[in-house]
Amino acid sequence: MGRGGRGGGRGGREPLPRSVQVSKKLSYLLRHGAEKEGLELDASGFVNVQEILENRNFRSLKVTFDEVRDIVRENDKQRFSMVPVASTPAAPAEADGEEANGQPPLPSDDPKDWKIRANQGHSLKVESEGLLQPVTADNIPKTAVHGTTHAAWPLIVASGGLKPMGRNHVHFASGLPAGFMSIRDLDGDTAAAPPVISGMRKSSTILMFLDVRKAMEAGLKFGTSDNGVVLTEGNQKGLVPLEFFQRVEDCTGAGVLVEDGKIAREAPEEWAGKGKGKGKG
C-alpha cells in the first residue's frame, strides 16, 4: 500500500471517513512527501500550518484549520504535534498582553501562527536531535517492544535483526497497546501497566522485547518521540541485532522464539511461506 493516503475507491469498499482521509494526507506530507510537494521541514520536522493548508493535497479536500487542529488533538495515537511559531502574536483582543474580561489570552486562530510535525515515522531526513528526546543511562525506558508478523519473522531472522525498512528509525512501543498481553503477564510475572497508544500495529502477532541498556552499551543510540515511541537508527549497518533482544514471543501459541538474544525455537515452516515477497519487520 502506498503512503500517499488515498481516500477514495478502496476496491469498491466504502470511502474512508473524512477525518481518516485528512490524517493520512497529513501523515504523508509530514513523514514522506514534504520535499516532493515543495514543503520545507525545519530542523525539528515542523512545517507552517498555512503552507500545509495551501498544499494541493489539502486544497483538493478543502481542509480547514479547525479540522487539522481537531485531528492533532483527537488522533488516537497522537501522531502529530502542533505548536505556536516563535513569533506567534496574541489574538487581536489580547495584543497588548493583558487579559480580556479577566480571561487569559486566547491562542491565535490564524494558521500562519502555528507549525505542525509528525512525531515519528519519517522517511524524510529529520535530525534526531530536534525531533527526539535522547535516551540516557538515567531515563532508559522500562519496556521497548516491537510488534511484527509471522510473515516478517523469518526475514528478520535471516537478516539478523530489525531494520528501519525505508524509514529513518526502527520503532518500539514503550509498553503493550490495549489488546496485547505478554506470556509473562499471563504467568503473573509482571505487574499490569496502562496500555500505550502508539508504536505498534494492531496486526502484530509477534512481540520483540529489546534490552535497551545492552544495546546502548554496544553503541546504539535511542530517543523518544513526543507520543512516547522509542526509536533508533540501529548500528552502523542500520540494524538492531537479535542478540540485543531479551525475549521474542508469539502471541498465537508458538511460545518464546528468542531468549536472551539466542534463538530458542524455530518458526513453523508455514510462516516462511507467508513471507514471500514481503520485507518489512
N, C-alpha and C positions, 0 to 999 in steps of 0.2 A: 504494500500500500504506500502511495506517495505521501510526502509530508506537507503537501500543499493545503490539506484540509478541505477538499472539495465537498460541498454541502448537498448537491442535488443528485438525482439519479439513483445511485446505490443499487443498481441491478434490479430495478422495479420495486424496491422497498420504499417505505415512507421516508420522505426527506428528514434530515436531522433537524431537531429543534433549533430555532434561530440562535439561541444562546450558545449552543454547541458549535454551530457554523462559525459564529464570530470568534469563539475561543480558539477553534482550530486555525483560523486565519491569523489570529494574533500569535499563536504558538509558532506557526510557520515563519512569519515575518521576524519575530524576535529571536528565534532559535536558529533558523536556517537560511531565510531568504532575504535578509535586510540588504546585503550588498547587491544582490541581483536586482532588487527593487529600488535601488538608489537611496537607501536609508543608511545613515552612519551611526553605528553604536559608539558610545563613549567608552572610556577605559573600564567602566563598571557594567557595561552591557545595556545602558539606558538609551532610549530614543525619545525625543519630544512627542507628546501625545498628539499634538496638532499635525505633525508630519505623518503619524500613523493614520489619522482620520482622512488625510488627503491622499493616501496611497490608493491606487486603483483597486486593490483587493477589498478595501473598505468602502470606497465610493460606490462600487457595484452593489453593495448591500445597504447603502445609506446608513452606516453605523453612526450612532450618536455618542457624544462624550459620556452621557449618563449610562449607556449600555456598557461601555468599556469600564467605567467605574464600578458598576454592579458586578461584572464578571470578575474583576480583581478581588472584590470583597467576598463574593459568594462561591468562587471556584472551589470545588471540594478538595482539591489537592494543593491549593494555594500556589499555583504555578507562576503567578505574576506578582511583582511589587510595583507600586506607583507612589512617587514622592514628589513634593514640590521641587521645581528647579531652584538653584541657589538664589536667584534674584526674584523669586515669586513675590509679587506685590500683594498687599492685603486687598480684600474686596473694597469697592469704592466707598462704601459707607464707613469702612474702618481704615481708610488710607492714612489717617493721622496717627494710627497705632492705638487709639483709645477704644474702649469698649462701647458698643452701641446698645442703648437701652439696658445697660447692666449685663449684657451678654458678651462672652469672649469673641474676638474677631472670627469671622467665618472664613473657611478656605476658599480660594478662588474657584469660580466655575468656568474659567477660561482654560481650555485645553492647552494653550501655549504655555501656561504656568505650571505644567506638570510633565513629568517624564516617567517612562514605564520600561520594565525589563522582564524577561523570563528569568526565573530563579535558578533554573538548571536545564540541562538537556540540549545544550548548544552544539551545533556542528561548526558554526561561525567561530572564528578566533576571538576569544574574550580573555583578558588577563585574569587569572585566578585571584590575584591579589585584590582586585577591585570587586570581584564577584562573590568570593567565599571568605568565610571566617576560618583562619588556619587552625588545624588541629595540632595541639602540642601535647607534651607529656602531662600537662596539667588539666587538659579537657578532653582526653580520649573518650569517645562515646562508648557506653557500656555494651551496645549492640550495633553491629553493622552487618546487615543481611541483604544478599542479592537474590532475587527471585528469577528462576529460569524455567525452562520446559523440558519435557522428555526428549523432544526433537533436538534441542540445542545441546543437551548434556554430553552426548558422545563427541560432538565437535569441540566442546570446551575441554574435555579430557585430552583429545588429540592435540590441541594447541597448547596444552599445559596450563591453562588458566583462563581468566576473563580478559577480554579486550574491549575498548570503547566502541568498536564497530561503527565507525563513521562519525561518532560524536567526540567531544573533547575529553570526556571523563567516563569511567566506569561508575555506575550509580549503586549506592547501598542505602536501604532504609535504616533508620535509627531504631527500629523496632518492627514488630509484626503488624501489618494492617489488620483491620477487622476481618474476621472470617478465616484467618490463618492461625495455626497452632503448631508449636514445635513438639517433637517427640518428648523432649524434657519437660515441657509443660504438662503433657499427658501423664508423665510419670511423677509429677509433683515436685520436680527438682528445681523449678524456678517459680518466683513469685509472679502473680498476674500483674501486667503492666497495661496502661491505657494504650489502645491501638494507635499507630501512627497513621498519617493521612497521605503520605507521599513517599515515592522511592521504589515502589514495586508494582508490577502489573497484576491485575486480578486473575489473569490467566496462568500465573506461575504454578507449577506443580513440584518444583524442587527449591529448597531453601539452602542458601550457601552462607554460612556464618563465618565472617572474617575475624582473624586475630589481628586487630588494628595495631596493637603495640608491637607485635612481632614483625609486621610489615613495615612499620615506621623504623624499627631498629635496623632493617635491611635497606633503608634509604627511600622508601616510598613516601610521598607527601600527600596529605589529605586536607580537605577543607569541608565546611558545612555550608549549605545554601540557606537562604532566609526561611525556606519552608522545611528545614531540618534534614535534608538529604545529605548523606556523606559521599564525597566524590574524590576520585584520584585519577591522575593520568597514567598510573601504573609505573613500572620500572622503565629503564632506558629503551626497552623493546616495546613499550606500551602495553605491558602485560601485568596482571595481578596473578602471580603463580598460585597453583593449587596448594603448594606447601605452606601457604600462609592462612589456610582455612582451618579453623578449629573443627568444623563439622559441616558436612553436606548431607542433607536428608531428603528423602522422597515423601511427599505428602499423601501419596496414594497407596502406601503399603509396602514399598520395596525396602524400607528401613534406611539405615545410615550408609551412605555411599563413600564418604571420606571422613576419617577421624584423625585429628592431629596432623593434618597435611598429607596423609597417606590414604591411598585407595583402600577402602575396607570391603567393598562389594562391587562386582562388575555390574554394569547396567544390563537389564534384559535386552536380548537381541532385537526385539521389535522396536526399541527406541531408536536404534540406528536407522531403521527403515523410515521412521517418521522424519528424520533429519535430512533427507536427501534434498539438496537444493537450498537448504537453509543455513545461514551462517551466523545468526545472532545469538548471543548469550543473554 
